[in-house]
Amino acid sequence: MEAVIATGGKQYRVSPGQVIAVERLPAVTKGSTVEFTSVLLVTKDGTLVAAPAELRRAKVSAEVLGERKGRKVTIVKYKRRKNYRRNRGHRQIATTVRITKIEV
């Protein structure tokens, strides 16, 4: 069984047992469970399982494995002939979760 969930402005195709990194989830601790209620699609063996009315009740449960920082993204600003140079870095924090079950 697979599902497509939306969280953090992105969509993820997930199945039970899969480990994914999503945008940082607020106020979660390692070992706690999280439910994603924004389910866009549920399939089983390539066939559609849930109709749009049933997707409102669908949810995906996941276990939080921890948080980590992503790769560093460098931001460089430069204006020629004006002696203006700025160099900044940023590391986005992501929450790692393991999908436990998909309910329809």
N, C-alpha and C positions, 0 to 999 in steps of 0.2 A: 504494500500500500504506500502511496506517495501523496504528498500534498504540496501546494504552493502557498506560502505564508508571506505576509507583508509586515515588516518591522523596520523602524529606523529609516523610512523612505526608500527601502530596497525590497526586492522580492527574492525569496529563497525557495528552491525545490528541495524538499526534505523527505526522508524516510526514517522509520524507527531504527535507532542505533547509530545514526549519523551524527558526527560532531561538526558544528559550524561555528564561525565567529560572526556575531552580529554587532551592530552599533551598541554602544554602552547602554545597559538597562539600569534605570535608577533604583537605588535602594535594594539591591539583591546581594546575598552573601553566598559564599561557596557552599555547595551542597543543597541549597534551597531549590524549590521547583518553580517554574514559570509556565504560564499558559498563554499561548498566542491565540487570540480569538479572531484575528483578521485572516481568515482562511479564504483563499481565492479559488482553489480547485482541489478536488480529491479524486485520485484514480486508483484502480487496482488492476494490475496486469494490462495496463494501457487503455482500460475502459473507464468512462466517467462513472463515479459512484454516487455523487451527491448532486441534486438539482439545486438551482440558485436559492430556493426557499430553505432547503436543508443546510446550506452553507452558513446561515446565520447562527445555527446551533453548533456547528462544527468547531472543534478546538484541537490544538496541538500542544501536548505537554512536553516539557523539557527540564533537564536537571542542569543547574549552573555548575560549571567546572572551574571557573575563575575569570579573572580579568587580565588583560595584557595590553601593552602598547604596540601599535602597528609600526610600520616602517616610517622613517623620518621623511617628511616632505619639506623641501626647501623652497622658500619664497624669495625671489630676488627682484628688487626694484632698481631701475637704473634710468637716468635721464642724461643723454649725451650733452657734453659741453657745459654742464651745470654743476659738476662735482657732487652729484646726488647719487648715492649708492646705499641701499639697505639690504641686509641679508638676514632673514628670519627662518626659523625652523619650527615644525609642528609635528607632534606624534599623537594621532587619534587613539583613544582608548576603546578597546573592543571587549565584549563579553563572550566567552566561549561556552557553548551549551551543547548537551547531548540530547537528541530527540528520543523520548521514551515511548510515547504512544500518540496515535492519531484517532480521534473520536469523531464520529459523524452523528 
